[in-house]
Amino acid sequence: MESHHDRGGLVGPILLIGLGLIFLLTNLGMLSSSIWGVLVRIWPVILIAIGVDLLIGRRSLWGRVLALVLILAVLAGGLWIGGVRIGQIQRGQALQGESLTQPLGKATRAVVSVDPAIGVVDIGALAAGSANLAEGRIALPRGANVTQQASVAGDTATLNLRMNGSWFGPTINVDESMKWTLNLNRDVPLDLHFNVIAGQALLDLSQLKVEALDVSSVFGQAKVTLPDQGSFKAHAGGVFGQTVITVPQGVGVKAKVSAVFGTSSLPADYRKQGDWYYSPNYNTATNKVELTAEEVFGQVIVR
């Protein structure tokens, strides 16, 4: 009786190896962190690679060899067209953008949700005493628009920002197109939610008052700098990519981190109790964070 052995696909292992190389080259300074913006723009090449694998990659040994060569060529060609060069990221022209200003009104706290779908979210703080909840500029791919929903109920202001519309294909400028640059009020407590399907979340929360934080992504990178004041719960999770959490000195940390197919790291002096890791100063710290962070395929770093 003839035996058939399912050899499995090539695309999954190649993507994992590719992610590892991206992490390595980025850490060595040979790739800009905006590589994630390029990957957002060339995602259709992954579909092409899967199609090549299904068409000829599982027929025979030589079919697998040919499929491997074609898949690598497709991925490399996509990165080249997207503008990736070792040591540099090429620039192009910025796309259309929208300016955003949202007054705080009489609210004394706020809930802010940002859902760009794809692109880069760059968050900072407004100057002290600002009368606005948020200010910024949102660069968009052609055919897309931003839905801005704002309300005040009691002492709480709510702001929801979401990208809508239809768009397809790559854009040119890795650093400026599809980038949401937002500064938030630093004087009122904030409940923050960020959802990036594909791209980067660059969240400098060091000057903000955070009540709660939730960051989720499917493909990309989240780099979060936590505030040094206050006590709150924070969550960051992704499927493919990297999550980097920077904790200010003096903040006590209770953390649970995991990377199912990847690596996770915390400071060496954190002690483990059950499923949680604790910083040495957790019991005595005035300001504390309870942190959960996970990636399915990728890397989680707490530093």
ABEGO torsion letter per residue (X at the ends): XBBBBBAEBAAAAAAAAAAAAAAAAAAAGABBAAAAAAAAAAAAAAAAAAAAAAAAAAABAAAAAAAAAAAAAAAAAAAAAAGBBBGBBBBBBBBBBBBBBBBAEABABBBBBBBAGBEBBBBBBBBBGBABABBEBBBBBBGBBBBBBBBBBEABBBBBBBBBEBBBEBBABAAABGBBBBBBBAABBBBBBBBBABEBBBBBAAABBBABBBBBBABEBBBBBBBABEBBBBBBBBABEBBBBBBBBGBBBBBBBBBABEBBBBBAABBBBEABBBBAAAAABABBBBBBBBBABEBBBBX
